[in-house]
Amino acid sequence: MKKKDPSINTIIGENSIVNGDIKLAGNIIINGKVTGDIETEGTIRILQGAVIIGKLVGKDLHIGGQVEGNVIAADKVVLGDRSMLRGDVRASQIVIEEGAQFEGKCDMQNRPEI
């Protein structure tokens, strides 16, 4: 039997719909739809096909789906090749892969406050 990856604390599945804010301390993977802000001290991973309408705040953000809202990362934001972000980015580092769509402003600081 495979052991569960201890670095993943929360998973929102493909057919899940969440209306409301999510606040947690660990890492989260989202493959469904969330309408509300997501805030964590860990990593937020938005998979391809996921839709988020709200602000994202975390240590690292990996976006592969659609996000409408501002994003703030203490460290890094990665926009995957099929991602779409409509909102402003504040992070120490940003990676935009070829094919990603980004509409907003980018503010790169040494270590943004979250």
mmCIF file of the C-alpha atoms, coordinates in Angstrom:
data_MODEL
# 
_entry.id   MODEL 
# 
loop_
_atom_site.group_PDB 
_atom_site.id 
_atom_site.type_symbol 
_atom_site.label_atom_id 
_atom_site.label_alt_id 
_atom_site.label_comp_id 
_atom_site.label_asym_id 
_atom_site.label_entity_id 
_atom_site.label_seq_id 
_atom_site.pdbx_PDB_ins_code 
_atom_site.Cartn_x 
_atom_site.Cartn_y 
_atom_site.Cartn_z 
_atom_site.occupancy 
_atom_site.B_iso_or_equiv 
_atom_site.pdbx_formal_charge 
_atom_site.auth_seq_id 
_atom_site.auth_comp_id 
_atom_site.auth_asym_id 
_atom_site.auth_atom_id 
_atom_site.pdbx_PDB_model_num 
ATOM 1   C CA . MET A 1 1   ? 0.000   0.000  0.000   1.00 0.00 ? 1   MET A CA 1 
ATOM 2   C CA . LYS A 1 2   ? 1.324   3.443  -0.963  1.00 0.00 ? 2   LYS A CA 1 
ATOM 3   C CA . LYS A 1 3   ? 1.805   5.977  1.786   1.00 0.00 ? 3   LYS A CA 1 
ATOM 4   C CA . LYS A 1 4   ? -0.027  9.267  1.499   1.00 0.00 ? 4   LYS A CA 1 
ATOM 5   C CA . ASP A 1 5   ? 2.174   12.228 0.601   1.00 0.00 ? 5   ASP A CA 1 
ATOM 6   C CA . PRO A 1 6   ? 2.462   14.134 3.911   1.00 0.00 ? 6   PRO A CA 1 
ATOM 7   C CA . SER A 1 7   ? 3.163   17.410 2.118   1.00 0.00 ? 7   SER A CA 1 
ATOM 8   C CA . ILE A 1 8   ? -0.394  17.586 0.711   1.00 0.00 ? 8   ILE A CA 1 
ATOM 9   C CA . ASN A 1 9   ? -2.906  18.583 3.387   1.00 0.00 ? 9   ASN A CA 1 
ATOM 10  C CA . THR A 1 10  ? -6.025  19.373 1.338   1.00 0.00 ? 10  THR A CA 1 
ATOM 11  C CA . ILE A 1 11  ? -7.311  18.280 -2.076  1.00 0.00 ? 11  ILE A CA 1 
ATOM 12  C CA . ILE A 1 12  ? -10.392 19.716 -3.781  1.00 0.00 ? 12  ILE A CA 1 
ATOM 13  C CA . GLY A 1 13  ? -11.408 17.208 -6.442  1.00 0.00 ? 13  GLY A CA 1 
ATOM 14  C CA . GLU A 1 14  ? -12.346 17.651 -10.069 1.00 0.00 ? 14  GLU A CA 1 
ATOM 15  C CA . ASN A 1 15  ? -16.123 17.727 -9.604  1.00 0.00 ? 15  ASN A CA 1 
ATOM 16  C CA . SER A 1 16  ? -16.086 19.702 -6.346  1.00 0.00 ? 16  SER A CA 1 
ATOM 17  C CA . ILE A 1 17  ? -17.549 23.194 -6.029  1.00 0.00 ? 17  ILE A CA 1 
ATOM 18  C CA . VAL A 1 18  ? -16.644 25.346 -3.021  1.00 0.00 ? 18  VAL A CA 1 
ATOM 19  C CA . ASN A 1 19  ? -18.383 28.649 -2.305  1.00 0.00 ? 19  ASN A CA 1 
ATOM 20  C CA . GLY A 1 20  ? -16.602 30.513 0.479   1.00 0.00 ? 20  GLY A CA 1 
ATOM 21  C CA . ASP A 1 21  ? -13.137 31.328 1.735   1.00 0.00 ? 21  ASP A CA 1 
ATOM 22  C CA . ILE A 1 22  ? -10.570 28.635 2.552   1.00 0.00 ? 22  ILE A CA 1 
ATOM 23  C CA . LYS A 1 23  ? -7.905  29.245 5.196   1.00 0.00 ? 23  LYS A CA 1 
ATOM 24  C CA . LEU A 1 24  ? -5.350  26.579 6.131   1.00 0.00 ? 24  LEU A CA 1 
ATOM 25  C CA . ALA A 1 25  ? -1.776  26.140 7.311   1.00 0.00 ? 25  ALA A CA 1 
ATOM 26  C CA . GLY A 1 26  ? -0.574  23.454 4.871   1.00 0.00 ? 26  GLY A CA 1 
ATOM 27  C CA . ASN A 1 27  ? -0.476  22.753 1.141   1.00 0.00 ? 27  ASN A CA 1 
ATOM 28  C CA . ILE A 1 28  ? -3.557  22.528 -1.086  1.00 0.00 ? 28  ILE A CA 1 
ATOM 29  C CA . ILE A 1 29  ? -4.256  21.119 -4.550  1.00 0.00 ? 29  ILE A CA 1 
ATOM 30  C CA . ILE A 1 30  ? -7.352  22.333 -6.387  1.00 0.00 ? 30  ILE A CA 1 
ATOM 31  C CA . ASN A 1 31  ? -8.858  20.567 -9.368  1.00 0.00 ? 31  ASN A CA 1 
ATOM 32  C CA . GLY A 1 32  ? -12.446 21.834 -8.978  1.00 0.00 ? 32  GLY A CA 1 
ATOM 33  C CA . LYS A 1 33  ? -14.114 25.239 -8.744  1.00 0.00 ? 33  LYS A CA 1 
ATOM 34  C CA . VAL A 1 34  ? -13.679 27.658 -5.839  1.00 0.00 ? 34  VAL A CA 1 
ATOM 35  C CA . THR A 1 35  ? -15.482 30.964 -5.465  1.00 0.00 ? 35  THR A CA 1 
ATOM 36  C CA . GLY A 1 36  ? -13.752 32.649 -2.546  1.00 0.00 ? 36  GLY A CA 1 
ATOM 37  C CA . ASP A 1 37  ? -10.317 33.574 -1.249  1.00 0.00 ? 37  ASP A CA 1 
ATOM 38  C CA . ILE A 1 38  ? -7.704  30.908 -0.460  1.00 0.00 ? 38  ILE A CA 1 
ATOM 39  C CA . GLU A 1 39  ? -5.033  31.649 2.130   1.00 0.00 ? 39  GLU A CA 1 
ATOM 40  C CA . THR A 1 40  ? -2.297  29.340 3.424   1.00 0.00 ? 40  THR A CA 1 
ATOM 41  C CA . GLU A 1 41  ? 1.227   29.383 4.792   1.00 0.00 ? 41  GLU A CA 1 
ATOM 42  C CA . GLY A 1 42  ? 2.031   26.569 2.329   1.00 0.00 ? 42  GLY A CA 1 
ATOM 43  C CA . THR A 1 43  ? 1.798   25.970 -1.410  1.00 0.00 ? 43  THR A CA 1 
ATOM 44  C CA . ILE A 1 44  ? -1.319  26.422 -3.538  1.00 0.00 ? 44  ILE A CA 1 
ATOM 45  C CA . ARG A 1 45  ? -1.447  24.283 -6.691  1.00 0.00 ? 45  ARG A CA 1 
ATOM 46  C CA . ILE A 1 46  ? -4.242  25.004 -9.201  1.00 0.00 ? 46  ILE A CA 1 
ATOM 47  C CA . LEU A 1 47  ? -4.489  22.158 -11.716 1.00 0.00 ? 47  LEU A CA 1 
ATOM 48  C CA . GLN A 1 48  ? -5.449  22.480 -15.378 1.00 0.00 ? 48  GLN A CA 1 
ATOM 49  C CA . GLY A 1 49  ? -9.243  22.631 -15.629 1.00 0.00 ? 49  GLY A CA 1 
ATOM 50  C CA . ALA A 1 50  ? -9.695  24.194 -12.181 1.00 0.00 ? 50  ALA A CA 1 
ATOM 51  C CA . VAL A 1 51  ? -11.410 27.588 -11.863 1.00 0.00 ? 51  VAL A CA 1 
ATOM 52  C CA . ILE A 1 52  ? -10.790 30.003 -8.992  1.00 0.00 ? 52  ILE A CA 1 
ATOM 53  C CA . ILE A 1 53  ? -12.625 33.281 -8.495  1.00 0.00 ? 53  ILE A CA 1 
ATOM 54  C CA . GLY A 1 54  ? -10.957 34.978 -5.552  1.00 0.00 ? 54  GLY A CA 1 
ATOM 55  C CA . LYS A 1 55  ? -7.659  36.069 -4.068  1.00 0.00 ? 55  LYS A CA 1 
ATOM 56  C CA . LEU A 1 56  ? -4.832  33.555 -3.543  1.00 0.00 ? 56  LEU A CA 1 
ATOM 57  C CA . VAL A 1 57  ? -2.267  34.011 -0.762  1.00 0.00 ? 57  VAL A CA 1 
ATOM 58  C CA . GLY A 1 58  ? 0.478   31.480 -0.032  1.00 0.00 ? 58  GLY A CA 1 
ATOM 59  C CA . LYS A 1 59  ? 4.178   30.666 0.074   1.00 0.00 ? 59  LYS A CA 1 
ATOM 60  C CA . ASP A 1 60  ? 4.339   29.363 -3.512  1.00 0.00 ? 60  ASP A CA 1 
ATOM 61  C CA . LEU A 1 61  ? 1.577   29.393 -6.139  1.00 0.00 ? 61  LEU A CA 1 
ATOM 62  C CA . HIS A 1 62  ? 1.510   27.029 -9.134  1.00 0.00 ? 62  HIS A CA 1 
ATOM 63  C CA . ILE A 1 63  ? -1.310  27.926 -11.507 1.00 0.00 ? 63  ILE A CA 1 
ATOM 64  C CA . GLY A 1 64  ? -2.320  25.555 -14.291 1.00 0.00 ? 64  GLY A CA 1 
ATOM 65  C CA . GLY A 1 65  ? -6.012  26.477 -14.557 1.00 0.00 ? 65  GLY A CA 1 
ATOM 66  C CA . GLN A 1 66  ? -8.045  29.702 -14.521 1.00 0.00 ? 66  GLN A CA 1 
ATOM 67  C CA . VAL A 1 67  ? -7.790  32.319 -11.781 1.00 0.00 ? 67  VAL A CA 1 
ATOM 68  C CA . GLU A 1 68  ? -9.712  35.579 -11.564 1.00 0.00 ? 68  GLU A CA 1 
ATOM 69  C CA . GLY A 1 69  ? -8.308  37.528 -8.639  1.00 0.00 ? 69  GLY A CA 1 
ATOM 70  C CA . ASN A 1 70  ? -5.103  38.888 -7.217  1.00 0.00 ? 70  ASN A CA 1 
ATOM 71  C CA . VAL A 1 71  ? -2.327  36.534 -6.120  1.00 0.00 ? 71  VAL A CA 1 
ATOM 72  C CA . ILE A 1 72  ? 0.291   37.085 -3.429  1.00 0.00 ? 72  ILE A CA 1 
ATOM 73  C CA . ALA A 1 73  ? 3.198   34.696 -2.840  1.00 0.00 ? 73  ALA A CA 1 
ATOM 74  C CA . ALA A 1 74  ? 5.933   34.968 -0.234  1.00 0.00 ? 74  ALA A CA 1 
ATOM 75  C CA . ASP A 1 75  ? 8.263   33.227 -2.685  1.00 0.00 ? 75  ASP A CA 1 
ATOM 76  C CA . LYS A 1 76  ? 7.264   32.220 -6.228  1.00 0.00 ? 76  LYS A CA 1 
ATOM 77  C CA . VAL A 1 77  ? 4.316   32.294 -8.653  1.00 0.00 ? 77  VAL A CA 1 
ATOM 78  C CA . VAL A 1 78  ? 4.398   29.907 -11.635 1.00 0.00 ? 78  VAL A CA 1 
ATOM 79  C CA . LEU A 1 79  ? 1.918   30.347 -14.497 1.00 0.00 ? 79  LEU A CA 1 
ATOM 80  C CA . GLY A 1 80  ? 1.762   27.075 -16.425 1.00 0.00 ? 80  GLY A CA 1 
ATOM 81  C CA . ASP A 1 81  ? 1.589   26.867 -20.211 1.00 0.00 ? 81  ASP A CA 1 
ATOM 82  C CA . ARG A 1 82  ? -2.226  26.511 -20.216 1.00 0.00 ? 82  ARG A CA 1 
ATOM 83  C CA . SER A 1 83  ? -3.019  28.817 -17.333 1.00 0.00 ? 83  SER A CA 1 
ATOM 84  C CA . MET A 1 84  ? -5.072  32.013 -17.387 1.00 0.00 ? 84  MET A CA 1 
ATOM 85  C CA . LEU A 1 85  ? -4.694  34.676 -14.693 1.00 0.00 ? 85  LEU A CA 1 
ATOM 86  C CA . ARG A 1 86  ? -6.747  37.863 -14.573 1.00 0.00 ? 86  ARG A CA 1 
ATOM 87  C CA . GLY A 1 87  ? -5.432  39.779 -11.605 1.00 0.00 ? 87  GLY A CA 1 
ATOM 88  C CA . ASP A 1 88  ? -2.368  41.363 -10.124 1.00 0.00 ? 88  ASP A CA 1 
ATOM 89  C CA . VAL A 1 89  ? 0.674   39.381 -8.953  1.00 0.00 ? 89  VAL A CA 1 
ATOM 90  C CA . ARG A 1 90  ? 2.848   40.240 -5.965  1.00 0.00 ? 90  ARG A CA 1 
ATOM 91  C CA . ALA A 1 91  ? 5.774   37.872 -5.410  1.00 0.00 ? 91  ALA A CA 1 
ATOM 92  C CA . SER A 1 92  ? 9.549   37.636 -5.052  1.00 0.00 ? 92  SER A CA 1 
ATOM 93  C CA . GLN A 1 93  ? 9.783   35.596 -8.245  1.00 0.00 ? 93  GLN A CA 1 
ATOM 94  C CA . ILE A 1 94  ? 7.429   34.917 -11.165 1.00 0.00 ? 94  ILE A CA 1 
ATOM 95  C CA . VAL A 1 95  ? 7.690   32.322 -13.933 1.00 0.00 ? 95  VAL A CA 1 
ATOM 96  C CA . ILE A 1 96  ? 5.405   32.624 -16.968 1.00 0.00 ? 96  ILE A CA 1 
ATOM 97  C CA . GLU A 1 97  ? 5.570   29.626 -19.267 1.00 0.00 ? 97  GLU A CA 1 
ATOM 98  C CA . GLU A 1 98  ? 5.017   29.978 -23.003 1.00 0.00 ? 98  GLU A CA 1 
ATOM 99  C CA . GLY A 1 99  ? 1.283   29.795 -23.719 1.00 0.00 ? 99  GLY A CA 1 
ATOM 100 C CA . ALA A 1 100 ? 0.175   31.210 -20.353 1.00 0.00 ? 100 ALA A CA 1 
ATOM 101 C CA . GLN A 1 101 ? -2.295  34.105 -20.400 1.00 0.00 ? 101 GLN A CA 1 
ATOM 102 C CA . PHE A 1 102 ? -1.766  36.920 -17.894 1.00 0.00 ? 102 PHE A CA 1 
ATOM 103 C CA . GLU A 1 103 ? -3.779  40.132 -17.640 1.00 0.00 ? 103 GLU A CA 1 
ATOM 104 C CA . GLY A 1 104 ? -2.787  42.345 -14.726 1.00 0.00 ? 104 GLY A CA 1 
ATOM 105 C CA . LYS A 1 105 ? 0.109   44.043 -12.988 1.00 0.00 ? 105 LYS A CA 1 
ATOM 106 C CA . CYS A 1 106 ? 3.182   42.412 -11.543 1.00 0.00 ? 106 CYS A CA 1 
ATOM 107 C CA . ASP A 1 107 ? 4.938   43.694 -8.410  1.00 0.00 ? 107 ASP A CA 1 
ATOM 108 C CA . MET A 1 108 ? 8.137   41.836 -7.599  1.00 0.00 ? 108 MET A CA 1 
ATOM 109 C CA . GLN A 1 109 ? 9.577   42.435 -4.162  1.00 0.00 ? 109 GLN A CA 1 
ATOM 110 C CA . ASN A 1 110 ? 12.197  40.644 -2.117  1.00 0.00 ? 110 ASN A CA 1 
ATOM 111 C CA . ARG A 1 111 ? 9.653   39.146 0.270   1.00 0.00 ? 111 ARG A CA 1 
ATOM 112 C CA . PRO A 1 112 ? 6.061   40.412 0.067   1.00 0.00 ? 112 PRO A CA 1 
ATOM 113 C CA . GLU A 1 113 ? 4.024   40.499 3.243   1.00 0.00 ? 113 GLU A CA 1 
ATOM 114 C CA . ILE A 1 114 ? 1.228   37.927 3.247   1.00 0.00 ? 114 ILE A CA 1 
# 
